[in-house]
């Protein structure tokens, strides 16, 4: 069974791995190379998912949030998703899924 909770800074190493894996999975379905997807993942991690930046953008903001899915059996994080405002106040956008 899996449950969802708000992410904490200590989740970042696993979130980085999940993001890298999800970007890697794009390679077979894309015209872009594996190198391109790797660079994109690292760029995203460095822009939003490093200590300090992560807290400011997702944890300390009322407009953005970040959640993780946790395997109840072993307490391992198995998924992640960020939420940010969309183009109108009634819309939320799912981002940073892994």
C-alpha positions in Angstrom: 0.0 0.0 0.0 1.2 3.5 -0.7 0.3 6.8 1.1 1.0 10.4 0.1 2.6 13.0 2.4 4.1 16.5 2.0 7.8 16.3 1.0 10.6 17.3 3.3 14.2 18.4 2.6 15.4 15.0 3.6 13.5 13.5 0.6 15.6 15.4 -1.9 18.1 12.7 -2.8 15.3 10.2 -3.6 13.4 13.0 -5.5 16.5 13.6 -7.6 16.7 9.9 -8.5 13.0 9.8 -9.3 13.3 12.9 -11.6 16.4 11.5 -13.3 14.6 8.1 -13.9 11.5 9.8 -15.3 13.6 11.9 -17.7 15.6 8.8 -18.7 12.3 7.1 -19.5 11.6 9.8 -22.1 14.5 8.7 -24.3 12.8 5.8 -26.2 9.7 8.0 -26.9 11.5 11.1 -28.1 13.6 12.4 -30.9 16.0 13.8 -28.3 19.0 11.8 -27.1 19.6 10.3 -23.7 22.2 13.0 -23.1 19.6 15.7 -23.7 17.2 14.2 -21.1 20.0 13.8 -18.6 21.0 17.5 -19.0 17.3 18.5 -18.7 17.0 16.5 -15.4 20.2 18.0 -14.0 19.1 21.5 -15.0 15.7 21.1 -13.3 17.3 19.7 -10.2 19.8 22.6 -9.9 17.1 25.2 -10.6 14.4 24.0 -8.2 15.3 20.9 -6.3 18.4 21.8 -4.2 18.3 22.6 -0.5 17.3 26.2 -0.1 15.7 26.6 -3.5 13.4 23.6 -2.8 12.2 25.1 0.5 11.7 28.6 -0.9 9.7 27.3 -3.9 7.7 24.4 -2.6 7.8 24.1 1.2 7.6 27.8 2.3 5.2 29.0 -0.4 1.4 29.1 -0.2 1.2 28.8 -4.0 3.4 25.7 -4.5 3.6 22.4 -2.8 5.5 19.1 -3.2 4.3 15.7 -2.3 5.8 12.2 -2.2 4.3 8.8 -2.4 5.6 6.4 0.2 5.5 2.6 0.3 3.9 1.8 3.6 5.7 -1.6 3.9 9.3 -0.2 3.9 8.7 3.6 4.2 10.6 4.2 0.9 9.6 7.2 -1.3 8.4 5.7 -4.6 7.0 8.8 -6.4 6.8 12.6 -6.3 4.8 15.5 -7.7 4.9 19.2 -7.4 1.8 21.4 -7.5 1.8 25.0 -8.7 -0.8 27.5 -9.8 -2.1 27.3 -13.3 -3.2 30.0 -15.7 -6.3 30.8 -13.6 -6.8 30.8 -9.8 -9.1 27.7 -10.2 -6.4 25.6 -11.9 -3.5 23.8 -10.4 -0.7 22.3 -12.5 1.1 19.0 -11.7 4.8 19.4 -12.2 8.0 17.5 -11.4 6.4 14.1 -11.5 8.6 11.1 -10.9 
